[in-house]
């Protein structure tokens, strides 16, 4: 199984993979030359990689996409063969709902299969104050995707996203959905 972590630069894809990976994660961090977009010192330029071992020689491969638009040519390459995506959003950014829309469009094939789970982070507000704006966009697009408030530094929060994505894939398979 293969899962991709998607989202803008700085949302926590590298951190999320490191939080749950059973192997030392592979990361392609480089100096961030786009400080206007995000003030963090480094950014992913190719991908992140980790694994969750399920036993019986079965593993879930975790790939983190680079979040900068200039690396978007990598997105379909990394998403090829993925069972689904975990979309991470930074609620503290200027227009995170627009980012949600952009990533739903960019990964429309996975969205159409219902193979996306959304984690909204970088907030201390309760879900009732954070999620309605995102939910409104999903309703407008007639989408029903699982969405959670998530702290990607916490293993349990990231595992909830992964387990939800796997459970949805299994249900879709049982229902005969692609």
Backbone torsions as a table, in degrees:
resi	resn	phi	psi	omega
1	UNK	NA	146.6	-178.7
2	UNK	-132.3	130.4	176.8
3	UNK	-124.5	136.4	174.5
4	UNK	-107.6	140.1	173.8
5	UNK	-99.6	122.0	-175.9
6	UNK	-122.6	159.1	178.4
7	UNK	146.4	170.2	-176.9
8	UNK	-68.3	165.9	176.4
9	UNK	-59.5	132.7	174.8
10	UNK	90.8	1.9	-178.3
11	UNK	-79.0	-18.8	176.7
12	UNK	115.3	21.1	-178.8
13	UNK	-62.6	-47.2	179.3
14	UNK	-61.5	-44.2	179.9
15	UNK	-63.8	-42.3	-179.6
16	UNK	-62.0	-45.8	-180.0
17	UNK	-63.9	-42.4	178.6
18	UNK	-63.0	-32.5	-177.8
19	UNK	-67.6	-28.2	-174.1
20	UNK	-117.4	-10.9	-174.2
21	UNK	-68.5	136.6	176.7
22	UNK	-87.3	-2.8	174.7
23	UNK	-123.0	159.8	173.5
24	UNK	-61.1	122.8	-175.5
25	UNK	-66.6	146.9	173.3
26	UNK	-92.7	131.7	-178.0
27	UNK	-135.7	144.6	177.9
28	UNK	-114.4	54.8	179.7
29	UNK	-74.5	138.8	176.1
30	UNK	-138.3	166.3	178.7
31	UNK	-58.4	133.6	179.7
32	UNK	-78.5	114.8	177.1
33	UNK	-97.5	5.8	-178.5
34	UNK	-119.1	60.0	-176.0
35	UNK	-67.0	-18.8	176.5
36	UNK	-68.3	-34.7	179.3
37	UNK	-75.9	-41.8	-178.0
38	UNK	-156.6	135.2	-174.2
39	UNK	-84.5	6.7	-179.7
40	UNK	-68.6	151.5	-172.9
41	UNK	-71.1	-35.1	-177.7
42	UNK	-128.4	163.7	178.6
43	UNK	-148.9	153.7	177.7
44	UNK	-75.3	131.1	-178.1
45	UNK	-112.1	-14.2	176.8
46	UNK	-130.0	-62.9	179.1
47	UNK	-173.1	166.5	166.7
48	UNK	-113.3	155.3	178.4
49	UNK	-145.6	135.6	173.7
50	UNK	-149.6	177.1	179.5
51	UNK	-142.1	146.9	168.7
52	UNK	-114.4	122.0	-179.7
53	UNK	-88.2	127.9	-178.5
54	UNK	-100.4	-5.7	-176.2
55	UNK	97.6	167.5	-179.8
56	UNK	51.4	39.9	179.1
57	UNK	58.6	25.7	177.6
58	UNK	-107.8	136.4	-178.8
59	UNK	-140.4	154.2	172.0
60	UNK	-104.3	120.9	177.5
61	UNK	-84.7	131.1	-177.9
62	UNK	-113.2	120.0	179.7
63	UNK	-117.5	131.0	174.6
64	UNK	-104.9	127.1	180.0
65	UNK	-82.4	154.6	170.6
66	UNK	-70.0	138.3	-174.2
67	UNK	-87.3	-14.4	-178.6
68	UNK	-76.7	138.8	-179.2
69	UNK	-55.7	-33.8	-177.7
70	UNK	-67.2	-15.7	176.3
71	UNK	-101.6	13.5	-175.4
72	UNK	-63.6	-19.2	176.5
73	UNK	-62.2	-21.9	178.7
74	UNK	-78.4	-22.7	-172.3
75	UNK	-58.1	-53.3	-179.7
76	UNK	-66.9	-29.2	178.2
77	UNK	-64.8	-47.7	-178.6
78	UNK	-72.0	-29.4	-178.2
79	UNK	-80.9	-15.3	-178.3
80	UNK	-58.8	127.8	178.7
81	UNK	80.1	3.9	-179.8
82	UNK	-75.2	140.5	173.8
83	UNK	-74.1	-21.1	-179.7
84	UNK	176.0	-178.8	-177.3
85	UNK	-133.5	147.1	170.2
86	UNK	-107.9	113.7	-179.1
87	UNK	-94.0	116.5	178.4
88	UNK	-100.2	134.7	179.5
89	UNK	-124.6	143.5	178.0
90	UNK	-102.0	105.5	-176.0
91	UNK	-65.4	-19.3	-178.2
92	UNK	-83.0	-8.8	179.1
93	UNK	-73.7	164.8	-170.2
94	UNK	-62.0	-39.8	179.8
95	UNK	-143.2	73.0	-176.9
96	UNK	-67.1	-24.4	177.8
97	UNK	-68.5	-36.7	175.8
98	UNK	-65.6	-35.9	176.2
99	UNK	-64.7	-40.7	176.1
100	UNK	-56.4	-48.5	-179.4
101	UNK	-59.9	-44.2	-177.7
102	UNK	-62.9	-41.6	-179.2
103	UNK	-75.8	-30.8	173.5
104	UNK	-63.0	-38.5	177.7
105	UNK	-70.0	-44.6	-176.1
106	UNK	-66.1	-30.4	-178.8
107	UNK	-116.1	42.5	-173.6
108	UNK	-60.7	-30.4	179.5
109	UNK	-64.3	-45.2	177.9
110	UNK	-69.3	-37.4	178.7
111	UNK	-62.0	-43.7	-178.9
112	UNK	-61.5	-29.7	178.0
113	UNK	-85.1	-2.5	-176.4
114	UNK	70.4	24.7	-174.1
115	UNK	-102.0	43.5	178.5
116	UNK	-134.9	135.6	173.4
117	UNK	-120.7	138.8	-174.6
118	UNK	-109.7	130.2	174.1
119	UNK	-117.7	119.6	179.7
120	UNK	-102.9	123.7	-177.3
121	UNK	-126.9	-170.9	178.9
122	UNK	61.3	45.6	177.8
123	UNK	-148.5	148.1	173.3
124	UNK	-110.4	3.0	-179.8
125	UNK	-78.6	153.9	176.4
126	UNK	-69.4	155.3	-178.8
127	UNK	-53.4	-35.9	-177.6
128	UNK	-63.5	-21.5	178.1
129	UNK	-98.0	-17.3	-174.0
130	UNK	-100.7	-46.1	-167.9
131	UNK	-76.9	-24.9	-176.2
132	UNK	-56.2	-38.4	179.3
133	UNK	-63.5	-40.4	177.7
134	UNK	-69.4	-42.2	-179.7
135	UNK	-62.3	-36.1	178.3
136	UNK	-61.4	-43.5	178.5
137	UNK	-63.5	-41.4	177.8
138	UNK	-62.1	-42.6	178.2
139	UNK	-61.9	-43.4	179.9
140	UNK	-60.1	-31.8	179.9
141	UNK	-94.2	4.4	-179.1
142	UNK	56.0	45.6	179.0
143	UNK	-113.3	143.9	174.3
144	UNK	-124.4	94.2	-179.2
145	UNK	-119.8	138.3	177.9
146	UNK	-62.3	140.6	-177.7
147	UNK	-142.7	134.7	-177.2
148	UNK	-136.9	153.0	164.2
149	UNK	-78.0	129.8	-174.4
150	UNK	-138.4	138.9	170.1
151	UNK	-107.6	106.0	-172.5
152	UNK	-68.7	-7.2	175.1
153	UNK	-79.9	-15.9	-177.0
154	UNK	-99.4	118.7	-178.0
155	UNK	-52.1	-45.6	-176.6
156	UNK	-62.8	-37.1	178.6
157	UNK	-64.6	-43.2	-179.3
158	UNK	-70.3	-40.2	177.7
159	UNK	-61.3	-35.5	176.5
160	UNK	-60.3	-42.7	178.4
161	UNK	-63.4	-46.4	-179.2
162	UNK	-63.0	-48.7	-177.9
163	UNK	-63.7	-37.0	178.1
164	UNK	-65.0	-42.6	179.0
165	UNK	-62.7	-44.4	179.6
166	UNK	-64.8	-43.4	179.5
167	UNK	-62.0	-41.9	178.0
168	UNK	-62.9	-40.2	179.2
169	UNK	-63.2	-41.2	180.0
170	UNK	-65.9	-41.1	178.2
171	UNK	-64.1	-45.9	178.5
172	UNK	-59.7	-37.8	178.9
173	UNK	-66.3	-43.7	178.1
174	UNK	-62.8	-34.6	179.6
175	UNK	-81.6	-4.2	179.9
176	UNK	79.7	14.6	176.5
177	UNK	-79.9	146.1	-176.9
178	UNK	-63.7	NA	NA
